[in-house]
Amino acid sequence: MFDAEKLTDKEIDHLKKLSHLAKGDILTMTHLSGTGHPGGSMSSLDLYLTIFSYANLTGNDQDQIVVSHGHTSPGAYASLARLGHMPVDEVIAFFRKSGSPFEGHVVKGIPFIQWSTGNLGQGLSAGAGFAMASRLRNSSSHVYVLMGDGEQQKGQISEARRFASKYGLTNITALIDYNGLQISGSIDLVMPQNIVENFLSDGWDIIEVENGHDHQEIYSALRKARSDDENPVCIVAKTIMGHGVPFMEHKEKYHGSPLNAAEYKEAMAILGLEDRLEYYRDIRKGRWTYSLDSKNMDEAIDTGSPFTYNESDKVDNRTAFGKALKDIGDRNIPNGRPVAAFDCDLASSVKTADFAKAYPEYFFQGGIQEHNTATVAGAMSISGILTFFADFGVFGIDEVYNQQRINDINNTNLKTVITHVGLDVGPDGKTHQCVDYIGLIRSLYRAKVIVPCDPNQTDRVIRYISSAKGNFFVATGRNRWPVICKGEGQPYFAGDYSFRYGKMDIIAEGSDGAIITYGGLVSKALTVREKLAEKGKTFAVINMPCVDEEDEEAIARLAVLPLIATYEDHNVSTGIVPVIASGLLKAGFKGKLLSFGATAYGVSGETDEVLASQGLDVETVVKKIG
């Protein structure tokens, strides 16, 4: 816990011995697997050993550690193993073996590691999310983010620096392994940067460690950083690539290249360590016993009672989201159950402004920094805080797909609400008409996407995802879509209606065919049905809010019809067509399938004009259905 002013000689000797042994572990595991990053692992090694030895890693307020340069996993694993937190032999023998917990890049569930690393540059954002969550939970937990020097070239780190400084996250410390090398050579030649100056200019304090392999110097820097209550702190530790083996030192070759057989024998001889390679080869033929321990914090949420809107209320879906969010905040925040919302300079458009006004301490304005915001929100969502991230579709999904993918890998609990989706964003033009997000989210294994069709269904969807575990994406559109009503004029999604994920809504029955649609086109599909009725044909209208989920019961009912038409203002190739076609095939459908959807990037114009330009207007659809 960094209570003592200095390490004792005994402690220093112990750390030196562990470091020496761990170097052999790093070289052995990378040589044995034939892949990995030994050089950087050896330069980061003494930072790892000091952090894992003296951070508060037990109790309810335990410190949190994020490894951003995850390719240095051999250094992290060897440190933890030599400190007794993982079995040394298994770490060495099963490194990068298929299915083992000792993956090539650090993953969540390794002792004291809360975040699976992604591509470089995301760790500081995740650390900021954990640090902010600790503050909201009134925890004394401190967050340590270990990073490489080359990754400082990433723009997301700049975003994270500014966010941490803006919100005064003095409970976060970044540690940079500054060995001056990356895969292609010197960091100054690959892409010049001013690491110290950049952190200082964004409001961080800097501590420079002249010898990043001196455990006393590292300890003193960490102790000083922890006591800084003015600004977040970055420790820049000067290290040596391949430290401890002279022929490896200062050589970028060993950044990502294991030693060959001759080099391995020479290195182990230099270190004076026993070559036990055959021993570990035999172990590698077997099976490991160690398993990951990965858990998210959970918080029970009061989702309240849904609001009901009539057509006369003139409420759009995004406003219904904003009102539901504020209501959920009212029911939970005063009772000690934190709810947080993130925005990227769009509060008035994505309707988070009322929540922000009521609960400013739980609202986070990330600015035009979507990459950082998506990661910060994702990290916060696994810390016992119901977390919403509201944005336009092209920003909250398309632009930050990789961040959302890493969130998904980390099994986060983030609720992303996107507005301005589909061709519904007519005047904004093709750059802002997000028509491809359904296919993107379908590529994520733990995510679900919902497109409610009116404000009543939106309200109930928001309350549903607030208590459901996992990553949800809810698309609310831009324009106001009509309230869907039953025959007697009563709102369809009211009364005893309860949203159930995966269920299709049969809005109207029909025997000549069915139109399957969602979102803003449900009301237009009902108009298409009326026009077809004038021709003597009765068509069912099916609302499919869970656009990536097959409702087998509903599909079975539809499969007996002679014609099925899908109708959407999204990419026709990646929208609901693949799901519907698959379901109909399994159900033995022998009729005709028509697919209406966006077949090209849209033009800029009023929404009805844009729909008509792609043959999605009511008249064209009626004509093609016949």
ZAKOLDREN-321283 format. One record per residue (C-alpha): residue in three letters; x, y negated, z. Coordinates in nm, 3 decimals, padded with zeros to 5 digits. Example, Ala and Ser with C-alpha at 12.3 -4.5 7.8 and 13.67 -1.06 7.14 Angstrom:
// residues 2
r	u	v	w
ALA	01.230	00.450	00.780
SER	01.367	00.106	00.714
// end
This chain:
// residues 626
r	u	v	w
MET	00.000	00.000	00.000
PHE	00.306	-00.228	-00.024
ASP	00.283	-00.309	00.349
ALA	00.658	-00.293	00.409
GLU	00.874	-00.578	00.286
LYS	01.126	-00.337	00.135
LEU	01.172	00.030	00.063
THR	01.395	00.226	00.296
ASP	01.713	00.391	00.168
LYS	01.543	00.724	00.217
GLU	01.247	00.621	00.003
ILE	01.476	00.492	-00.271
ASP	01.679	00.812	-00.272
HIS	01.359	01.015	-00.294
LEU	01.234	00.816	-00.592
LYS	01.571	00.847	-00.766
LYS	01.565	01.224	-00.725
LEU	01.211	01.246	-00.858
SER	01.303	01.024	-01.153
HIS	01.599	01.246	-01.236
LEU	01.388	01.561	-01.231
ALA	01.105	01.396	-01.424
LYS	01.341	01.303	-01.708
GLY	01.410	01.671	-01.757
ASP	01.037	01.742	-01.744
ILE	00.972	01.482	-02.015
LEU	01.240	01.621	-02.244
THR	01.127	01.979	-02.189
MET	00.755	01.927	-02.245
THR	00.805	01.720	-02.562
HIS	01.064	01.962	-02.704
LEU	00.849	02.263	-02.620
SER	00.539	02.117	-02.787
GLY	00.742	01.986	-03.078
THR	00.566	01.652	-03.052
GLY	00.535	01.355	-02.820
HIS	00.707	01.033	-02.717
PRO	01.008	01.096	-02.489
GLY	01.189	00.762	-02.524
GLY	00.913	00.534	-02.405
SER	00.809	00.783	-02.140
MET	01.158	00.761	-01.993
SER	01.156	00.382	-02.002
SER	00.817	00.369	-01.825
LEU	00.899	00.648	-01.581
ASP	01.018	00.442	-01.283
LEU	00.720	00.208	-01.314
TYR	00.492	00.511	-01.296
LEU	00.671	00.661	-00.998
THR	00.655	00.338	-00.798
ILE	00.289	00.271	-00.875
PHE	00.176	00.625	-00.800
SER	00.378	00.626	-00.477
TYR	00.262	00.299	-00.323
ALA	-00.074	00.194	-00.468
ASN	-00.376	00.270	-00.250
LEU	-00.505	00.585	-00.418
THR	-00.735	00.717	-00.145
GLY	-01.059	00.606	00.017
ASN	-01.364	00.417	-00.107
ASP	-01.164	00.109	-00.209
GLN	-00.885	00.294	-00.383
ASP	-00.683	00.111	-00.644
GLN	-00.750	00.182	-01.009
ILE	-00.491	00.254	-01.274
VAL	-00.521	00.211	-01.648
VAL	-00.252	00.334	-01.886
SER	-00.276	00.129	-02.202
HIS	00.029	00.271	-02.382
GLY	-00.110	00.620	-02.355
HIS	00.157	00.778	-02.574
THR	00.386	00.762	-02.267
SER	00.176	01.039	-02.116
PRO	00.482	01.260	-02.049
GLY	00.606	00.991	-01.810
ALA	00.271	00.965	-01.635
TYR	00.227	01.343	-01.612
ALA	00.582	01.409	-01.491
SER	00.549	01.137	-01.224
LEU	00.220	01.269	-01.093
ALA	00.345	01.625	-01.095
ARG	00.668	01.547	-00.914
LEU	00.468	01.355	-00.654
GLY	00.258	01.666	-00.594
HIS	-00.067	01.564	-00.764
MET	-00.048	01.818	-01.050
PRO	00.134	02.151	-01.097
VAL	00.478	02.081	-01.245
ASP	00.506	02.406	-01.440
GLU	00.164	02.367	-01.602
VAL	00.226	02.005	-01.698
ILE	00.547	02.104	-01.875
ALA	00.426	02.428	-02.030
PHE	00.086	02.315	-02.157
PHE	00.161	01.961	-02.272
ARG	-00.032	01.901	-02.595
LYS	-00.149	02.262	-02.613
SER	-00.496	02.287	-02.763
GLY	-00.763	02.259	-02.496
SER	-00.530	02.185	-02.207
PRO	-00.592	01.882	-01.981
PHE	-00.245	01.747	-02.057
GLU	-00.330	01.575	-02.384
GLY	-00.094	01.376	-02.601
HIS	-00.245	01.047	-02.482
VAL	-00.352	00.986	-02.125
VAL	-00.714	01.080	-02.058
LYS	-00.965	00.999	-01.790
GLY	-00.971	01.261	-01.516
ILE	-00.596	01.293	-01.470
PRO	-00.538	01.201	-01.102
PHE	-00.602	00.830	-01.036
ILE	-00.658	00.755	-01.407
GLN	-01.002	00.604	-01.471
TRP	-00.980	00.543	-01.845
SER	-00.886	00.746	-02.152
THR	-00.646	00.540	-02.353
GLY	-00.732	00.443	-02.706
ASN	-00.520	00.289	-02.974
LEU	-00.288	00.027	-02.830
GLY	-00.420	-00.302	-02.698
GLN	-00.737	-00.199	-02.514
GLY	-00.605	-00.121	-02.166
LEU	-00.600	-00.475	-02.031
SER	-00.965	-00.520	-02.128
ALA	-01.060	-00.199	-01.948
GLY	-00.862	-00.315	-01.645
ALA	-01.047	-00.646	-01.648
GLY	-01.376	-00.455	-01.649
PHE	-01.272	-00.253	-01.346
ALA	-01.145	-00.565	-01.167
MET	-01.470	-00.753	-01.226
ALA	-01.672	-00.451	-01.114
SER	-01.468	-00.434	-00.792
ARG	-01.553	-00.796	-00.724
LEU	-01.925	-00.739	-00.781
ARG	-01.913	-00.442	-00.543
ASN	-01.719	-00.645	-00.283
SER	-01.436	-00.392	-00.301
SER	-01.074	-00.460	-00.209
SER	-00.959	-00.234	-00.491
HIS	-00.668	-00.362	-00.701
VAL	-00.629	-00.272	-01.069
TYR	-00.295	-00.190	-01.230
VAL	-00.262	-00.183	-01.609
LEU	00.055	-00.030	-01.751
MET	00.138	-00.150	-02.101
GLY	00.406	-00.140	-02.367
ASP	00.583	-00.441	-02.514
GLY	00.504	-00.364	-02.878
GLU	00.131	-00.352	-02.810
GLN	00.141	-00.715	-02.701
GLN	00.110	-00.788	-03.074
LYS	-00.254	-00.685	-03.054
GLY	-00.510	-00.964	-03.059
GLN	-00.741	-00.794	-02.807
ILE	-00.478	-00.845	-02.538
SER	-00.501	-01.220	-02.593
GLU	-00.877	-01.196	-02.549
ALA	-00.834	-00.996	-02.228
ARG	-00.579	-01.243	-02.087
ARG	-00.817	-01.533	-02.136
PHE	-01.112	-01.342	-01.988
ALA	-00.917	-01.242	-01.675
SER	-00.793	-01.597	-01.628
LYS	-01.134	-01.755	-01.682
TYR	-01.294	-01.535	-01.418
GLY	-01.004	-01.561	-01.175
LEU	-00.929	-01.189	-01.158
THR	-00.654	-01.203	-00.901
ASN	-00.715	-00.835	-00.828
ILE	-00.545	-00.724	-01.149
THR	-00.176	-00.674	-01.221
ALA	-00.034	-00.592	-01.562
LEU	00.302	-00.415	-01.591
ILE	00.483	-00.432	-01.924
ASP	00.750	-00.177	-02.010
TYR	00.982	-00.416	-02.194
ASN	01.233	-00.191	-02.370
GLY	01.241	-00.408	-02.682
LEU	01.170	-00.126	-02.926
GLN	00.877	00.019	-03.113
ILE	00.848	00.288	-03.382
SER	00.991	00.074	-03.661
GLY	01.268	-00.090	-03.459
SER	01.312	-00.406	-03.255
ILE	00.990	-00.575	-03.148
ASP	01.145	-00.906	-03.254
LEU	01.192	-00.780	-03.609
VAL	00.866	-00.588	-03.643
MET	00.654	-00.881	-03.523
PRO	00.810	-01.161	-03.317
GLN	00.618	-01.257	-03.005
ASN	00.655	-01.463	-02.692
ILE	00.522	-01.228	-02.427
VAL	00.606	-01.433	-02.118
GLU	00.497	-01.761	-02.272
ASN	00.170	-01.611	-02.396
PHE	00.070	-01.489	-02.050
LEU	00.174	-01.819	-01.891
SER	-00.022	-02.023	-02.146
ASP	-00.336	-01.823	-02.067
GLY	-00.312	-01.892	-01.695
TRP	-00.133	-01.584	-01.567
ASP	00.160	-01.581	-01.327
ILE	00.471	-01.396	-01.440
ILE	00.720	-01.190	-01.244
GLU	01.025	-01.075	-01.437
VAL	01.204	-00.760	-01.326
GLU	01.562	-00.755	-01.454
ASN	01.606	-00.381	-01.400
GLY	01.291	-00.183	-01.465
HIS	01.461	00.129	-01.330
ASP	01.539	-00.018	-00.989
HIS	01.263	00.108	-00.761
GLN	01.328	-00.162	-00.501
GLU	01.296	-00.440	-00.758
ILE	00.978	-00.286	-00.900
TYR	00.831	-00.243	-00.552
SER	00.908	-00.604	-00.456
ALA	00.744	-00.732	-00.774
LEU	00.433	-00.523	-00.715
ARG	00.412	-00.638	-00.356
LYS	00.442	-01.001	-00.457
ALA	00.182	-00.961	-00.731
ARG	-00.068	-00.807	-00.492
SER	-00.042	-01.102	-00.255
ASP	-00.099	-01.360	-00.531
ASP	-00.448	-01.500	-00.475
GLU	-00.418	-01.783	-00.728
ASN	-00.394	-01.611	-01.068
PRO	-00.376	-01.267	-01.228
VAL	-00.016	-01.147	-01.248
CYS	00.190	-00.987	-01.523
ILE	00.513	-00.808	-01.434
VAL	00.756	-00.791	-01.725
ALA	01.007	-00.515	-01.649
LYS	01.317	-00.488	-01.866
THR	01.374	-00.120	-01.931
ILE	01.580	00.105	-02.156
MET	01.436	00.334	-02.420
GLY	01.550	00.689	-02.339
HIS	01.691	00.580	-02.004
GLY	01.925	00.833	-01.842
VAL	02.050	01.008	-02.154
PRO	02.318	00.788	-02.319
PHE	02.273	00.913	-02.677
MET	01.899	00.837	-02.654
GLU	01.928	00.491	-02.501
HIS	01.832	00.188	-02.711
LYS	01.736	00.416	-03.003
GLU	01.391	00.368	-03.161
LYS	01.432	00.715	-03.314
TYR	01.332	00.866	-02.982
HIS	01.019	00.654	-02.943
GLY	00.808	00.927	-03.100
SER	01.051	01.207	-03.179
PRO	01.125	01.497	-02.942
LEU	01.481	01.621	-02.922
ASN	01.588	01.904	-03.151
ALA	01.739	02.219	-03.000
ALA	02.097	02.095	-02.995
GLU	02.001	01.752	-02.860
TYR	01.785	01.911	-02.592
LYS	02.068	02.130	-02.465
GLU	02.305	01.833	-02.466
ALA	02.059	01.610	-02.278
MET	01.987	01.870	-02.010
ALA	02.362	01.921	-01.964
ILE	02.412	01.547	-01.925
LEU	02.138	01.539	-01.664
GLY	02.284	01.844	-01.494
LEU	01.948	02.019	-01.503
GLU	01.877	02.386	-01.567
ASP	01.756	02.477	-01.913
ARG	01.437	02.676	-01.841
LEU	01.291	02.652	-02.189
GLU	01.231	03.028	-02.228
TYR	01.054	03.033	-01.891
TYR	00.814	02.764	-02.006
ARG	00.765	02.929	-02.344
ASP	00.638	03.237	-02.165
ILE	00.401	03.032	-01.949
ARG	00.271	02.852	-02.259
LYS	00.149	03.185	-02.395
GLY	-00.093	03.206	-02.103
ARG	-00.364	02.984	-01.959
TRP	-00.358	02.682	-01.732
THR	-00.550	02.661	-01.404
TYR	-00.558	02.282	-01.361
SER	-00.875	02.099	-01.466
LEU	-00.971	01.735	-01.501
ASP	-01.184	01.561	-01.242
SER	-01.378	01.289	-01.419
LYS	-01.678	01.121	-01.259
ASN	-01.872	00.800	-01.310
MET	-02.020	00.600	-01.025
ASP	-02.400	00.601	-01.027
GLU	-02.647	00.347	-00.892
ALA	-03.024	00.403	-00.862
ILE	-03.215	00.136	-01.051
ASP	-03.567	00.000	-00.998
THR	-03.698	-00.032	-01.354
GLY	-04.021	-00.202	-01.246
SER	-04.353	-00.213	-01.427
PRO	-04.365	-00.292	-01.798
PHE	-04.503	-00.615	-01.941
THR	-04.775	-00.594	-02.206
TYR	-04.796	-00.838	-02.495
ASN	-05.083	-00.916	-02.728
GLU	-05.048	-01.054	-03.080
SER	-05.159	-01.395	-02.954
ASP	-04.850	-01.408	-02.728
LYS	-04.627	-01.446	-03.035
VAL	-04.338	-01.266	-02.863
ASP	-04.056	-01.114	-03.067
ASN	-03.862	-00.803	-02.969
ARG	-03.546	-00.981	-02.861
THR	-03.746	-01.207	-02.630
ALA	-03.916	-00.898	-02.486
PHE	-03.568	-00.762	-02.414
GLY	-03.465	-01.084	-02.242
LYS	-03.775	-01.083	-02.021
ALA	-03.728	-00.716	-01.928
LEU	-03.361	-00.780	-01.846
LYS	-03.448	-01.071	-01.619
ASP	-03.721	-00.864	-01.448
ILE	-03.481	-00.574	-01.388
GLY	-03.232	-00.821	-01.243
ASP	-03.501	-00.964	-01.012
ARG	-03.585	-00.618	-00.882
ASN	-03.230	-00.500	-00.821
ILE	-02.970	-00.772	-00.768
PRO	-03.127	-00.921	-00.452
ASN	-03.142	-00.568	-00.312
GLY	-02.773	-00.499	-00.358
ARG	-02.799	-00.305	-00.684
PRO	-02.581	-00.496	-00.932
VAL	-02.693	-00.556	-01.290
ALA	-02.458	-00.729	-01.533
ALA	-02.500	-00.878	-01.879
PHE	-02.231	-00.970	-02.133
ASP	-02.268	-01.215	-02.418
CYS	-02.041	-01.344	-02.695
ASP	-02.151	-01.707	-02.742
LEU	-02.501	-01.603	-02.853
ALA	-02.708	-01.620	-02.533
SER	-02.988	-01.825	-02.687
SER	-03.014	-01.590	-02.984
VAL	-02.985	-01.257	-02.802
LYS	-03.208	-01.387	-02.520
THR	-02.980	-01.340	-02.221
ALA	-03.007	-01.707	-02.122
ASP	-03.282	-01.659	-01.861
PHE	-03.084	-01.384	-01.690
ALA	-02.771	-01.602	-01.701
LYS	-02.954	-01.893	-01.538
ALA	-03.099	-01.676	-01.262
TYR	-02.784	-01.471	-01.193
PRO	-02.475	-01.662	-01.308
GLU	-02.242	-01.444	-01.102
TYR	-02.364	-01.137	-01.291
PHE	-02.355	-01.292	-01.637
PHE	-02.030	-01.288	-01.833
GLN	-01.974	-01.517	-02.125
GLY	-01.699	-01.352	-02.327
GLY	-01.684	-01.615	-02.598
ILE	-01.617	-01.517	-02.956
GLN	-01.412	-01.221	-02.835
GLU	-01.621	-00.919	-02.918
HIS	-01.344	-00.658	-02.898
ASN	-01.250	-00.748	-02.543
THR	-01.612	-00.787	-02.436
ALA	-01.715	-00.443	-02.562
THR	-01.431	-00.279	-02.367
VAL	-01.475	-00.484	-02.049
ALA	-01.846	-00.403	-02.047
GLY	-01.777	-00.036	-02.111
ALA	-01.535	-00.010	-01.819
MET	-01.773	-00.194	-01.588
SER	-02.056	00.042	-01.680
ILE	-01.882	00.343	-01.521
SER	-01.825	00.153	-01.196
GLY	-02.175	00.180	-01.052
ILE	-02.312	-00.129	-01.229
LEU	-02.597	-00.129	-01.480
THR	-02.429	-00.310	-01.769
PHE	-02.581	-00.468	-02.080
PHE	-02.389	-00.602	-02.380
ALA	-02.604	-00.813	-02.612
ASP	-02.484	-00.920	-02.956
PHE	-02.568	-00.936	-03.325
GLY	-02.551	-00.599	-03.500
VAL	-02.250	-00.682	-03.717
PHE	-02.056	-00.792	-03.408
GLY	-02.176	-00.551	-03.139
ILE	-02.132	-00.239	-03.353
ASP	-01.967	-00.294	-03.690
GLU	-01.687	-00.522	-03.571
VAL	-01.617	-00.329	-03.250
TYR	-01.682	00.026	-03.367
ASN	-01.346	00.144	-03.239
GLN	-01.406	-00.010	-02.896
GLN	-01.749	00.154	-02.884
ARG	-01.588	00.482	-02.990
ILE	-01.340	00.462	-02.702
ASN	-01.632	00.379	-02.471
ASP	-01.803	00.693	-02.595
ILE	-01.489	00.901	-02.535
ASN	-01.481	00.762	-02.181
ASN	-01.842	00.871	-02.125
THR	-01.945	00.520	-02.034
ASN	-02.296	00.409	-01.939
LEU	-02.320	00.096	-02.152
LYS	-02.649	-00.045	-02.280
THR	-02.578	-00.235	-02.603
VAL	-02.869	-00.442	-02.732
ILE	-02.824	-00.570	-03.085
THR	-03.035	-00.826	-03.265
HIS	-03.020	-00.940	-03.628
VAL	-03.023	-00.597	-03.790
GLY	-03.133	-00.468	-04.130
LEU	-03.249	-00.684	-04.419
ASP	-03.468	-00.858	-04.159
VAL	-03.176	-01.104	-04.129
GLY	-03.264	-01.234	-04.473
PRO	-03.128	-01.592	-04.488
ASP	-02.796	-01.502	-04.323
GLY	-02.697	-01.296	-04.626
LYS	-02.508	-00.973	-04.676
THR	-02.229	-01.042	-04.425
HIS	-02.479	-01.055	-04.139
GLN	-02.739	-00.803	-04.255
CYS	-02.633	-00.507	-04.044
VAL	-02.776	-00.214	-04.239
ASP	-02.516	00.052	-04.157
TYR	-02.512	00.082	-03.777
ILE	-02.734	00.390	-03.757
GLY	-02.482	00.600	-03.944
LEU	-02.197	00.457	-03.738
ILE	-02.363	00.539	-03.406
ARG	-02.457	00.883	-03.534
SER	-02.083	00.947	-03.561
LEU	-02.049	00.904	-03.183
TYR	-02.112	01.222	-02.988
ARG	-02.256	01.072	-02.668
ALA	-02.448	00.772	-02.800
LYS	-02.813	00.724	-02.882
VAL	-02.976	00.454	-03.094
ILE	-03.334	00.328	-03.058
VAL	-03.518	00.083	-03.283
PRO	-03.849	-00.014	-03.117
CYS	-04.117	-00.153	-03.347
ASP	-04.282	-00.422	-03.137
PRO	-04.235	-00.615	-02.809
ASN	-04.433	-00.367	-02.601
GLN	-04.225	-00.072	-02.710
THR	-03.910	-00.283	-02.666
ASP	-03.998	-00.361	-02.304
ARG	-04.053	00.005	-02.226
VAL	-03.735	00.111	-02.406
ILE	-03.524	-00.135	-02.206
ARG	-03.665	-00.003	-01.880
TYR	-03.607	00.354	-01.997
ILE	-03.238	00.306	-02.083
SER	-03.183	00.125	-01.753
SER	-03.237	00.449	-01.564
ALA	-03.114	00.695	-01.828
LYS	-02.746	00.791	-01.824
GLY	-02.524	00.738	-02.125
ASN	-02.452	00.492	-02.402
PHE	-02.761	00.348	-02.569
PHE	-02.787	00.108	-02.861
VAL	-03.118	-00.073	-02.893
ALA	-03.187	-00.274	-03.209
THR	-03.443	-00.550	-03.165
GLY	-03.429	-00.736	-03.494
ARG	-03.434	-01.110	-03.560
ASN	-03.785	-01.200	-03.675
ARG	-04.107	-01.155	-03.481
TRP	-04.269	-00.825	-03.567
PRO	-04.647	-00.787	-03.510
VAL	-04.784	-00.610	-03.204
ILE	-04.890	-00.263	-03.317
CYS	-05.250	-00.195	-03.216
LYS	-05.491	00.094	-03.201
GLY	-05.808	00.097	-03.403
GLU	-06.000	-00.098	-03.138
GLY	-05.736	-00.374	-03.132
GLN	-05.565	-00.263	-02.812
PRO	-05.182	-00.260	-02.808
TYR	-05.062	00.087	-02.901
PHE	-04.758	00.084	-02.668
ALA	-04.941	-00.014	-02.351
GLY	-05.162	00.144	-02.087
ASP	-05.051	00.496	-02.013
TYR	-04.790	00.497	-02.294
SER	-04.446	00.600	-02.170
PHE	-04.139	00.599	-02.392
ARG	-03.984	00.941	-02.435
TYR	-03.655	00.970	-02.616
GLY	-03.676	01.166	-02.940
LYS	-04.054	01.141	-02.978
MET	-04.213	01.010	-03.296
ASP	-04.530	00.802	-03.267
ILE	-04.816	00.896	-03.500
ILE	-04.968	00.551	-03.546
ALA	-05.222	00.666	-03.806
GLU	-05.328	01.004	-03.944
GLY	-05.350	01.106	-04.309
SER	-05.388	01.414	-04.529
ASP	-05.230	01.303	-04.859
GLY	-04.890	01.222	-04.722
ALA	-04.697	01.035	-04.456
ILE	-04.475	00.729	-04.433
ILE	-04.199	00.759	-04.173
THR	-04.054	00.428	-04.069
TYR	-03.930	00.222	-03.773
GLY	-03.868	-00.130	-03.649
GLY	-04.001	-00.422	-03.849
LEU	-04.131	-00.208	-04.132
VAL	-04.394	-00.027	-03.922
SER	-04.643	-00.310	-03.974
LYS	-04.566	-00.316	-04.346
ALA	-04.613	00.061	-04.365
LEU	-04.960	00.013	-04.217
THR	-05.033	-00.238	-04.493
VAL	-04.906	00.014	-04.750
ARG	-05.147	00.266	-04.598
GLU	-05.436	00.021	-04.639
LYS	-05.347	-00.036	-05.005
LEU	-05.326	00.337	-05.069
ALA	-05.663	00.383	-04.901
GLU	-05.809	00.149	-05.163
LYS	-05.691	00.407	-05.416
GLY	-05.867	00.684	-05.225
LYS	-05.556	00.825	-05.054
THR	-05.505	00.865	-04.682
PHE	-05.149	00.843	-04.554
ALA	-05.021	00.891	-04.204
VAL	-04.785	00.631	-04.061
ILE	-04.515	00.759	-03.830
ASN	-04.299	00.536	-03.613
MET	-03.953	00.688	-03.555
PRO	-03.784	00.469	-03.291
CYS	-03.516	00.730	-03.213
VAL	-03.368	00.710	-03.560
ASP	-03.100	00.972	-03.505
GLU	-03.315	01.232	-03.330
GLU	-03.542	01.491	-03.487
ASP	-03.888	01.540	-03.333
GLU	-03.942	01.903	-03.426
GLU	-04.306	01.907	-03.320
ALA	-04.395	01.605	-03.531
ILE	-04.189	01.726	-03.827
ALA	-04.371	02.061	-03.819
ARG	-04.705	01.879	-03.843
LEU	-04.582	01.669	-04.135
ALA	-04.425	01.957	-04.326
VAL	-04.764	02.079	-04.451
LEU	-04.828	01.750	-04.634
PRO	-04.763	01.720	-05.011
LEU	-04.558	01.399	-04.989
ILE	-04.331	01.238	-04.731
ALA	-04.184	00.890	-04.777
THR	-03.914	00.734	-04.559
TYR	-03.929	00.356	-04.546
GLU	-03.650	00.145	-04.394
ASP	-03.462	-00.180	-04.450
HIS	-03.131	-00.010	-04.369
ASN	-02.879	00.183	-04.576
VAL	-03.085	00.456	-04.737
SER	-02.793	00.701	-04.724
THR	-02.716	00.668	-04.354
GLY	-03.050	00.573	-04.200
ILE	-03.327	00.820	-04.116
VAL	-03.315	01.014	-04.444
PRO	-03.049	01.267	-04.335
VAL	-03.240	01.347	-04.014
ILE	-03.579	01.373	-04.184
ALA	-03.448	01.579	-04.477
SER	-03.278	01.822	-04.241
GLY	-03.590	01.856	-04.026
LEU	-03.819	01.911	-04.325
LEU	-03.590	02.177	-04.470
LYS	-03.590	02.367	-04.142
ALA	-03.969	02.335	-04.126
GLY	-04.011	02.486	-04.474
PHE	-04.134	02.167	-04.644
LYS	-04.221	02.228	-05.010
GLY	-04.358	01.888	-05.103
LYS	-04.203	01.572	-05.247
LEU	-03.970	01.345	-05.050
LEU	-03.936	00.978	-05.143
SER	-03.680	00.750	-04.979
PHE	-03.719	00.374	-04.968
GLY	-03.425	00.182	-04.823
ALA	-03.140	-00.057	-04.886
THR	-02.932	00.061	-05.182
ALA	-02.693	-00.236	-05.195
TYR	-02.579	-00.534	-04.990
GLY	-02.867	-00.777	-04.962
VAL	-02.904	-01.122	-05.110
SER	-02.952	-01.436	-04.904
GLY	-03.310	-01.549	-04.883
GLU	-03.633	-01.521	-04.688
THR	-03.681	-01.171	-04.553
ASP	-03.974	-01.084	-04.779
GLU	-03.774	-01.199	-05.080
VAL	-03.477	-00.987	-04.977
LEU	-03.700	-00.683	-04.927
ALA	-03.858	-00.735	-05.267
SER	-03.516	-00.759	-05.431
GLN	-03.453	-00.400	-05.323
GLY	-03.798	-00.267	-05.399
LEU	-03.908	-00.259	-05.036
ASP	-04.205	-00.495	-05.064
VAL	-04.551	-00.350	-05.005
GLU	-04.661	-00.370	-05.368
THR	-04.360	-00.181	-05.502
VAL	-04.382	00.089	-05.238
VAL	-04.754	00.140	-05.307
LYS	-04.686	00.164	-05.679
LYS	-04.407	00.419	-05.644
ILE	-04.601	00.635	-05.401
GLY	-04.889	00.625	-05.645
// end
